[in-house]
Amino acid sequence: MVARRLARSSLDRRAPRGRLLDVVRETCGVHAQLASGAELAISARVDDVTSGDVQDALRQSRELIKASTVRGTLHLHPADDFPLWKAIGAFGARWRQQFWLDWQGLTLAEAEQLRESVLGVLADGEPRTRVEIGAAVGGRPGEHLAG
């Protein structure tokens, strides 16, 4: 069983460089609380991938996205997988729980308004960074997002 899991995660043998997105998809996302951790996890699984390649996939080609999904922590996923993660409820409703509201310094009403504003910004389906979303939302909520 261990051998099968290592193989499925591309940890027994590194995948070819051209399979970067496939490897991230097959591992159900790569933990990305720290960018360097995600870059190392991918480079352990994919031949000749550099930090720059991962950053390019996030910021230039936008083939990868960073989102709070598995276990409520930041993970990298192929951008075309994002609807799947959203549909399965990987995000949960943590943002409505009091501990999270207190941590973020928001009331439930402010969090709901912020959610609606973000959804409005993203309604056109175009990918955006957190800073871009914050700038589009504007004001104190926008600064909170971009921070």
HELIX and SHEET records of a PDB file:
HELIX    1   1 VAL A    2  ARG A    8  1                                   7    
HELIX    2   2 ARG A   17  ARG A   19  5                                   3    
HELIX    3   3 LEU A   20  GLU A   26  1                                   7    
HELIX    4   4 ALA A   35  ARG A   45  1                                  11    
HELIX    5   5 SER A   51  ARG A   59  1                                   9    
HELIX    6   6 VAL A   70  GLY A   72  5                                   3    
HELIX    7   7 ALA A   79  ASP A   81  5                                   3    
HELIX    8   8 PHE A   82  ALA A   87  1                                   6    
HELIX    9   9 ARG A   94  ARG A   96  5                                   3    
HELIX   10  10 GLN A   98  GLN A  104  1                                   7    
HELIX   11  11 LEU A  108  LEU A  122  1                                  15    
HELIX   12  12 ARG A  130  VAL A  137  1                                   8    
HELIX   13  13 GLY A  139  ALA A  146  1                                   8    
SHEET    1   A 3 VAL A  30  HIS A  31  0                                        
SHEET    2   A 3 LEU A  74  PRO A  78 -1                                        
SHEET    3   A 3 LEU A  64  SER A  68 -1                                        
END                                                                             
